[in-house]
Amino acid sequence: MKKRHKSDITQPWGIIEVPELAPLLGAYRIEEICKYKNHSPSYIFDQLNIVIPKGIDSWDDINYRNHHYLNMSSIKLVEDVEGLCIHAEDILDIIKGSNSFLPRITALNYSDWPYLLFAQLQLFCEMYKLKPSEILCIFAISFPEHIEDTWDIFNWKHLLRQESVILKFNQTFNIFEN
């Protein structure tokens, strides 16, 4: 058994019946871990091409609880799992380099970041042919066997709707301006 470090954060395993709960439970866990390690949101978001202004790069400024409610009574927590340790670094190791191919996204309301995060994770997993259960286990989240382990069921990217597209000039070409 791996020896636990005193800065490890252990989490009870969360079993969800509703796939839409995953982003909020995952957000709760990521925020807790990053706050404990004194990491700002951009520590995770930059790797997933999630853009937030530098002036509001704090967990208080983008508090998802301002607009979303995580009903913990709808999640079965399994407390008897011995030392399930979650580290922000483990998540970053898995998604390393994903910012080179994931689209840059942001939200009109920065408290919607859990849905941005899980939409980007879905795109990442689809590219590498990973199932939802394989990414959820990193967050100590699972679901009952009667729920199908497919992206049709855990379709977080379809919880978002594109509002606009912002374009910039490609700097490799001559652009004539006044």
N, C-alpha and C positions, 0 to 999 in steps of 0.2 A: 504494500500500500504506500502511496506517495505521502510523504510527510507534509503536513499542512504548515504553511508559513503564517506568522501572526497577522499579516496584513491580508490574508485570504478572506474573501467574503463568501460565506456559504449560504445557499438559497434552498428552500424547500422546492421539491419538484412540483410544478403546476400542471394540472390536467384540465384542459379546456374543452368544452362541448361546442362552443361557437368560434369558428375560425377568426372572426373579426375581433376577438379578445386578444389575440396574439400580439398585435402591435402595441397595445396599451400595457400588457404585462411585460413585454420585452422592453418597452420604454421605461417602465418602473425600475426594472433591473439594471438597465444600462445607466440610467441617471444615478441610481444609488451607488453603483460601482465607480463611476467617474467622479462623483462628488467625494467619495471616500479617498480616491487616489488623487484628488485635486486636479482632475482633467476637465477642461472646458468642453462644450459641445463640439466645437470644431475638431477636437481630437479624433472623434469618431466620424463626424460629418464629412470632413475633407476627403477621407478615403472612399466615401460613397458618392462624391460629387453633389452633396447637399449643401446649398449655399444659404448662409445667413450673414447679415451684416456684422462686421467686426465689432461694432459698437454695442451689439447685444449678445455677445458670445458668453453668456452665462446661463446656467440652468434656471435661475429665477426669471430671467427675461423671456424665456421660451417655455414657460411652465405649461405643459400639456393639460394639467388639471384645470386651467382657466376655462377650457372649452370642452373637455372630455372627462368622462367619469369611468374609472376602473372599478367595477363592482367585484370586489374580492370574494364576496359570498357566492359568486357564480363560478369560482375556480376551486377545484379540489386541490388542496395543498397536502403533499405527502411529506410529512416532517421526519419520517424515520429513515430517509436516505442519508447515509453517513457521509457528510462532508462533500457535497457537490459544490465545488469551487468554480466561480465564474470570474474571469479576468477580462478587462477591456482589451488587453494585449492579445488574448486568444482569438477574439473576434477579428481584430485587425490583422493577425497572421493569416486568417482564412481569406479575408477579402483583399489582401495586399495586391496592389496594382489595378484594382477594379476601377479606380478613378480615371484610368486611361481609356476605358470603353463604355462606362455608364454615362448616360446623359446628365448634364448639369441641371439640377432641378431646385426649385425653391417654392415657397408657399406664400400666399397673400397673408396668411395668419401663421406666424412662426410656431404657435403652439400645436400646429398640426404635424410637427416633425415626426411623431411615431409612424404615421402613415407614409411619409416620404421615405423614412428609413426602411420600412418593410417592403415598400414597392421596389426600392433599389436592391434589397436583398433578394427579392423574387427574380428580378432581371438577372442578377448575378447567378443565382441558382439555376435558372433556366438555361443560361449559357453553358454552364458546366454540368448540366443534366443531374442536378441534385434534387432530391425530393424535399417537400416542406418539412418532413420530420427530421431530416438531416441538418437543417439550419436551426430549427426550433430547439433541438437538443442542446445547442450552445447556450441557449437562454434558460435551460432547465424547464422547458415547456414540452408537453406532449398532449395527445388526444386519444380518446377511446378507439378501439379497433374498428368499430362500426362506421367511423368517419374515414372516407377514402383519402389516401395520401397522395393527392394530385394538386396541381396548380389550378385546376378548374374549381376546386373547393376552396383552396387557400389563395384566392386571387386578389391579393392586396393591391396590385397595381391598378385594378379596375375600381378601387375605392376612390381614386383620384380622377379629376377631369382637367384637361389642359385648358388654361384660361387665355394664355397668349404665348407667342414665341418672340424672343428678343434676339436680334441678329447684330453682329458686329462685322466690320470690314475685315477681310483677310489681309493681314499685313504683308504678305508675300507679293502682292501685286501693287502696281502704281495706281494710286487713287488721286484724282485731280479734284481738289477742293478750292473754294474761294478763300 
